[in-house]
Amino acid sequence: NETMSALGLTTARMNPEITLEGAPGGEPLATSTPRDLAEVYTHIDGPAKQILFRQQHLSGLPRRLPHAADASDLGFNMPVRVYNKTGNGLGNCIDSGLFETDDASWVIAAMATDQPDFASRPDDLAPIAFGEIGELLYTTWSELG
């Protein structure tokens, strides 16, 4: 929370009451606005990028992009490199990340509320919409580059 404050991100907060069992009373583990969440990605460094690159859950923003988490291990340079994190909880679906091509980069955060339950499945409306957003941005930036 101190780091987020130092970066000027006033809404990006971890719940201070988190334990190994989670947050008490169904409270969220973390909160943020989409703007602050997206801004976090403008500050990530190389080691953080590598962690995010390899932990992909391609159910949201990158689901329709030409990306493979193990590509760099195999010596391939993907047309788009994805550094994102997907999350969900209590009717919410969140996906955010940094997306890079050889010619451009962009940051996005998408949040959906009123989801059917805690889990978010690939065929739920929010992940489908997020995939369409990711593809639209990739196509647009690829055409501009």
C-alpha positions in Angstrom: 0.0 0.0 0.0 2.9 2.4 0.7 4.4 1.6 -2.7 1.1 2.3 -4.4 0.8 5.6 -2.5 4.3 6.6 -3.5 3.4 5.9 -7.2 0.3 8.1 -6.8 -2.1 5.2 -7.1 -4.6 6.1 -4.5 -7.1 3.3 -5.1 -4.8 0.3 -5.6 -4.8 -1.3 -2.1 -4.2 -4.7 -0.6 -6.5 -5.6 2.3 -4.4 -5.2 5.5 -6.5 -7.9 7.2 -5.4 -10.7 4.7 -4.3 -13.9 6.4 -3.2 -17.3 4.9 -6.9 -18.2 4.9 -7.8 -15.1 2.9 -9.7 -11.9 3.8 -12.1 -11.9 6.8 -15.9 -11.8 6.2 -15.8 -12.1 2.5 -14.0 -8.8 2.1 -11.9 -8.4 -1.1 -8.2 -9.2 -1.0 -7.5 -6.0 -3.0 -9.2 -3.1 -4.5 -8.5 -0.7 -7.4 -10.0 1.4 -10.1 -9.2 0.3 -13.7 -7.1 3.4 -14.2 -4.8 2.7 -11.2 -4.7 -1.0 -12.0 -3.6 -0.2 -15.6 -1.1 2.4 -14.3 0.7 -0.3 -12.2 1.8 -2.0 -15.5 3.7 1.1 -16.5 6.0 0.5 -13.6 6.9 -3.2 -13.9 10.5 -4.2 -14.5 12.1 -7.1 -16.3 11.8 -9.8 -13.6 8.1 -8.9 -13.0 7.5 -9.1 -16.7 9.0 -12.6 -16.8 6.8 -13.8 -14.0 3.7 -12.4 -15.6 4.7 -13.7 -19.1 4.9 -17.3 -17.8 1.8 -17.4 -15.6 -0.7 -16.8 -18.4 -4.4 -17.7 -18.0 -5.5 -17.0 -21.5 -9.2 -16.7 -20.7 -9.5 -12.9 -20.8 -7.8 -10.1 -22.7 -5.1 -12.3 -24.4 -7.4 -15.2 -25.3 -7.7 -14.3 -29.0 -4.0 -13.2 -29.4 -1.1 -15.0 -30.9 0.7 -15.6 -27.5 2.3 -18.7 -25.9 3.7 -18.4 -22.4 6.6 -20.8 -23.1 7.6 -19.3 -26.5 10.7 -17.5 -25.2 11.9 -20.7 -23.7 11.7 -22.3 -27.1 13.4 -19.4 -28.8 10.4 -17.9 -30.5 9.5 -14.2 -30.4 5.7 -14.0 -30.4 3.9 -11.2 -32.4 2.6 -9.9 -29.1 4.1 -10.4 -25.7 1.5 -10.4 -22.9 2.2 -9.6 -19.2 -1.2 -9.8 -17.6 -3.1 -11.0 -14.5 -6.6 -12.2 -14.5 -8.7 -12.2 -11.3 -12.2 -12.7 -10.0 -14.2 -12.7 -6.9 -17.7 -12.2 -5.6 -19.4 -11.5 -8.9 -16.4 -9.6 -10.4 -14.1 -10.4 -13.3 -10.9 -8.5 -13.7 -8.1 -8.6 -16.3 -5.3 -6.2 -16.9 -1.9 -6.1 -18.4 0.9 -4.8 -20.6 0.8 -5.9 -24.2 3.8 -5.4 -26.5 4.6 -5.9 -30.2 7.9 -5.0 -31.8 6.5 -1.6 -32.8 4.0 -0.7 -30.0 2.9 -1.3 -26.5 -0.3 -0.6 -24.6 -1.7 -1.1 -21.1 -5.3 -2.0 -20.4 -7.5 -2.9 -17.4 -11.0 -4.3 -17.8 -13.5 -5.0 -15.0 -16.9 -6.5 -15.1 -19.4 -6.7 -12.2 -22.6 -8.7 -11.7 -21.0 -12.0 -12.9 -23.0 -15.2 -12.1 -20.8 -16.4 -9.3 -17.3 -16.2 -7.8 -15.6 -18.3 -10.5 -15.2 -17.0 -14.1 -15.4 -19.6 -16.8 -14.0 -19.1 -20.3 -17.5 -19.1 -21.8 -18.9 -16.5 -19.4 -19.8 -13.1 -20.9 -17.0 -11.0 -19.3 -14.0 -13.2 -20.5 -15.5 -13.4 -24.0 -15.9 -9.6 -24.1 -12.4 -9.1 -22.7 -11.0 -11.4 -25.4 -12.8 -9.2 -28.1 -11.3 -6.1 -26.5 -7.8 -7.6 -26.5 -8.1 -8.6 -30.1 -9.4 -5.2 -31.2 -6.6 -3.4 -29.5 -4.0 -5.8 -30.9 -5.4 -5.5 -34.4 -5.5 -1.7 -34.2 -2.0 -1.3 -32.8 -0.6 -3.8 -35.3 -2.1 -1.8 -38.2 -0.7 1.5 -36.8 2.8 0.0 -36.3 
